[in-house]
Amino acid sequence: MKTALIALGGKFTIPERVKQQLEDQFGLTGFDEIIGVDSGCHLLKALGLEPTHILGDFDSIGNLSEFQSYWQSAQVHTFRAEKDETDAELAFILANELMLERLIILGAFGGRVDHMLSVFFMASQKKEVTLIDEWNCVKCFTAPFESHVTQGASVYVSLVPLTELKGVSLLGFKYPLSQATIPFASTLGVSNELISDRGKITIQSGSGFLIFSRDA
């Protein structure tokens, strides 16, 4: 499965934690493409990762020429500031054009809520998308869905439904469920905790976000 790392312009206070999350879950060398989106290039530089593509209207990156000289092999895609799509959507479009099936997204959190929500909803339309910051790892899913969870740095495991979830079973958790229904907008699945070495999540129908998080 071809994989892309996409760095958006959300705020990060501890890039080292993001790097550790990436390394633990995906490794740092397993990306077919790395896309720096406008000021997301600052994060890539802090992480020591070199993009294959740099994209955006570059209204927030600062000195673009500095990054072009720093990453001379990166392909630059420049767009005007007044456009119908956000830079994040253009990154999703580029990922489709490059036939990238799995997307790992950094910088989706922090800053403007309108941009954050639009990224979440775009991500929900894909089969394999994970969004990461220092404290959270968000996986989009569409049922039938099964996930095995092991003990790690995350303290809380949450299911946030985008539609009604049916046939939800949670094994190995503090608050187990068996063939339950979680309505849209319900908080029933929020802030669960793994109490076994290994947990299992199965969902028969519906879509939503599986979130691993810890307190800042």
C-alpha positions, -999 to 999 in steps of 0.1 A, spaced: 0 0 0 15 33 -11 18 57 18 21 95 21 31 117 50 14 151 47 25 179 70 -1 207 74 4 240 92 -11 232 126 7 242 158 33 219 175 50 226 207 70 194 211 81 181 176 101 154 193 69 137 206 55 138 171 86 122 157 84 95 184 47 88 175 57 84 138 86 62 146 66 39 169 37 35 145 51 38 110 88 42 111 105 72 96 115 57 63 83 40 51 68 68 31 65 67 -6 59 105 -7 62 133 18 42 164 11 49 197 29 19 220 28 28 257 32 40 263 68 39 225 74 74 226 59 86 241 92 75 209 110 92 186 84 124 206 89 121 202 127 116 165 123 145 161 99 123 148 71 127 158 34 96 163 13 92 151 -22 65 177 -28 60 213 -15 25 226 -20 3 257 -13 -3 293 -18 26 300 6 10 328 25 22 314 58 55 296 51 77 327 53 106 325 29 98 298 3 131 302 -15 149 292 17 130 258 17 136 254 -21 173 258 -16 172 235 14 152 208 -4 163 211 -40 149 178 -52 113 186 -39 87 194 -66 70 227 -59 32 232 -66 23 269 -63 -13 281 -61 -28 316 -58 -42 326 -24 -77 333 -38 -90 298 -47 -119 275 -41 -98 248 -23 -78 250 9 -42 240 8 -51 208 27 -77 198 1 -51 204 -26 -28 180 -8 -55 154 -7 -60 159 -45 -23 155 -51 -23 123 -30 -51 109 -52 -32 119 -84 -1 101 -70 -23 70 -62 -14 71 -26 -37 49 -6 -27 55 30 -23 90 44 -5 100 76 -14 136 84 5 159 107 -6 195 116 -43 190 114 -49 202 150 -44 236 165 -51 270 150 -84 276 131 -113 253 139 -127 257 104 -96 243 88 -93 215 114 -129 203 109 -126 204 71 -95 182 73 -113 157 96 -143 155 72 -120 151 42 -101 124 61 -134 106 69 -140 100 32 -108 79 29 -102 43 38 -67 47 54 -61 80 71 -43 87 104 -40 121 120 -12 127 146 -1 153 170 19 152 203 -10 139 223 -34 122 198 -36 96 171 -68 96 152 -78 68 128 -107 71 104 -128 40 99 -158 27 80 -173 -6 92 -171 -35 90 -141 -26 111 -118 -45 135 -88 -33 154 -64 -49 179 -51 -25 205 -20 -30 227 -7 -11 257 13 20 246 19 56 254 -18 65 249 -40 65 280 -75 69 265 -92 51 236 -123 68 222 -149 60 195 -164 91 180 -193 83 156 -199 101 123 -229 80 118 -248 55 140 -225 27 149 -240 -8 152 -226 -41 165 -199 -24 186 -179 -48 208 -150 -38 230 -130 -66 247 -102 -59 272 -114 -24 281 -124 -8 313 -159 -2 298 -166 -32 276 -194 -34 251 -211 -63 233 -230 -58 201 -239 -23 213 -253 6 192 -237 41 196 -259 68 181 -244 98 162 -232 125 186 -232 101 215 -203 102 240 -207 65 250 -174 56 234 -154 85 247 -125 81 272 -123 43 275 -91 26 289 -74 -6 280 -71 -29 311 -56 -59 293 -23 -64 275 -44 -65 243 -78 -53 234 -101 -58 205 -126 -34 188 -151 -47 163 -179 -26 146 -204 -41 122 -217 -9 105 -212 28 105 -182 52 103 -163 74 127 -130 81 144 -109 58 166 -89 81 188 -59 73 210 -50 101 233 -33 113 265 -36 144 286 -12 172 277 
